[in-house]
Amino acid sequence: MGRSAAGRTRRADRGGAQVSKHVAVLMGGLSNERPVSLSSGKGCAEALRNAGYRVTEVDVGYDIAERLREVAPDVAFNALHGRFGEDGAIQGVLEFLRIPYTHSGVLASALAMDKHQAKIMLKAAGVPVTDHVVASRAEVGCSHVMQPPYVVKPVADGSSFGILIVKADQSHPPQEILGSDWKGGEDLMVERYIPGRELTCAVMGDVALAVTEIVTDLAFYNYEAKYSAGGSQHVIPAQISPKIYDKVQKMSLRAHAALGCRGITRTDFRYNDAAGEDGELVCLEINTQPGMTPTSLAPEQALHAGHSFEELVSWMVEDASCNR
């Protein structure tokens, strides 16, 4: 990690004295993932204070530009999730205000958030992805747009919001998406269902961290499995062959680079070890704002690599910049 966290939190003022770097932790926000963001943000703020930074917690709303002008931070730590937080929007605001910020920039964030566009980029870079189609929710709700089994998910959302699995023997498409309470948007992605194991790997700068296997008794790694205590078990390092382990790390680095990501990302995979000699490994998506809650995967992988949570968030602050 280089210099100590305390040594990295200092900067000189005009009089030559040393003062703590002021970090605004952006949390909450306007998306479905607001509760997750609040949990991430509070944990990150506490760790940054412990590391010696001067921290202001900012619950993000439509007045965020005015709030940031009032707070006048040296760095914005982006702990937002979902729309406006990881789709390039808040990144654009921070670029306009010339406030250095963590994680990926405008373009990479927008590409990763749009699962359809991300898949196009990933496939072009040689990252294996599953077949998919994009259709309106009316089309998806009225007839099978793909031979079951398949997965239905919003084109642009996170934390497994709105994901539905249509089994091979299901005669009708999912009717939930036609309800008036549907919050997953009008455009949906339908992709071939890949059976098997759930694997994930975070990238920190230009280094792939450990590979984790996620095990859950629930139908799949959904919102409850991700954020509820006991909802899932994280096996780190994943008990898979060295060849597949290495491939997951290489594909995570390739995905990170293909979209032009910065800072911390996490790439999720499905691995069907029953398909052929080496099995089938498929990239599901890349997350430019991976969770930073007590049950989150990226902090666990950083710790496995020898970086405490305080060191991880300190590294993210020192990595912050504009023009990302």
Helices and strands as residue ranges (DSSP letters): H 5-8, E 10-12, E 18-20, E 22-27, H 34-50, E 54-59, H 64-71, E 75-78, H 89-97, H 106-113, H 115-124, E 132-136, H 137-142, E 150-154, E 164-166, G 176-178, E 187-192, E 197-204, E 207-215, H 223-227, E 233-235, H 242-258, E 264-272, E 280-287, H 297-304, H 309-319
